[in-house]
Amino acid sequence: MKIYTSTKNIPKLEGKPLTERMALLEDAAKKMSVPEKTLLNVLKLCVLIPVFIFLLRISTDWTSMVWAALILLLYPILVKPIQYSISAKYLQ
């Protein structure tokens, strides 16, 4: 499986406007199998759960808010390429 970091890099979506690329990827995501959806959702949880843990610690340590923000910045870097890569094989 090739990892696509941008929708522009997916061969079947080259030359299409952003709104059309996103609509096609959304339709492809609906065709994903249950294990693929589960894998993607578990990955999302693995990124988001530490954010909430750090938010709970803000009352004792203000730097937790910085760590929570940094982890939130990692969300699109980690999750989106995997989502694009899994969805790409369902594009027509």
Secondary structure, DSSP 4 states (H G I P E B T S, - for coil): -PPPSSGGG-GGGTT--HHHHHHHHHHHHHT--HHHHHHHHHHHHHHHHHHHHHHHTTTT-THHHHHHHHHHHHHHHHHHHHHHHHHHTT--
